[in-house]
Amino acid sequence: MYFALRIDGTAAYITVHGEIDYSTLPTLRAAAAGLPPEVTELVWDLHDARFMDVAGLHLLFEQPSPEGPPRKTTVTNLAPQPLRLLVLAAEANPALELAQLLPDTLPPTLLDD
């Protein structure tokens, strides 16, 4: 797994290439934690992450450190398997804020399944 990081003003875009699992989780967490304080939005682009296990749920839903700045986190370009995992997690735990994590362009039918 490797990732690309792009910062555009107050938004950071992390594009993941490869699987998201417990062996890659520390690297991805470090990338997010190392963002400058002026970054208020973090976008995970998962177009090339075809597999994600529960470690991906931890990555996407964990709250930022209280010492760090508040950040809005969203996910874009989900492959079918990571998307299905997110939907299953939301079904199992309705308290997860899936609608805030996913971009507004996600077809509503995917959230209704």
N, C-alpha and C positions, 0 to 999 in steps of 0.2 A: 504494500500500500504506500502511496505517496499522495501529497496534496499540493495544491497551488493556492497561494494567498494573494488577494488583490484588495487594496484599500482605496476607496473612492470617497473622499470627504469623511463623513461620519459613518459610512457603511463599510463593512468588511465582508468579503466573499471568499469562502473557503471551498474549493472544489476538490472533492475526494475521488481518488482513482484507486479502486480496489475495494476489498472487503472491509467492513466495519465490524470488529469483534474485540474481544478482551485483549488481544495482543496489540491491536492498533489504537485502542482507546486512550492510553496515556499520551501518545503522540498528538492525537487530535485535541485532547483536553489542554495540553500544553500550548498548542497553536492558538486556541481560543483565549486561554489565560494570558498569553503574551501580547494580546492586542493593546494598542495604545488607549489610554483612558478616554480620549475624545471619540472613540468608536462607540456609537449608541445603537447600532443595528448590526447583527451578525446573520448572514445568509449562508446556509450550508447548501451547496450545489452538489447533488448526489447523482448527476447524470451518468457517471461512470462507476458508481457504487452499486453493483448488481446484487450484493448480499449484505444483510445487516442482521446481527443477532441482538439479543437483549442489551448488549453493550451500547448499541446505537440508541436505544431508548434512554439509557442513562445519560449519554452525551447530549441528546436533544432536549430532554426534559429537566435536567438538573439546573438548579438555580445558581446564578453567579455568586461568587464570593461576596460577603457583606462589605468587605473592604474595597471591592471593585465597583466600577460604575454600573448602573442599571443598563441592561441591553435588551432590545427586542430581538428575539431569535425566530427566524423562519427557515423553511426548507423548500427547495425548488428542484424540479427535474427528477422526481422520484421514479425509480424503476419499479416494476410490479411487486417484487418481493419485499423491498423496504416499505412500500406503501401499504401492502397487506399487513405487515407487522404493526405499523402504526395504527391502522384501523382496528386490528385485533386488540391492541393495547387499550385503545379508547373504549372498545366494547367491554373489556374486562374491568376498566377503571374509568367510569364516566367523568371523574373529577379531572382527568387529563385535559388540558386545553388544546385539543387537536386543531380546532378551527383557527386559533391564533398562530399555531405553528406552521400550518400549511398556507400557501399563497391563495389569494382570493380567486385565482383562475382555476382552482381545482374543481372539476365537475361535482356537483352536489350528490350525484348518484353514487360516487365512490365512498362518501361518508354515510350513506344510507344503507349500504349492504350489511 
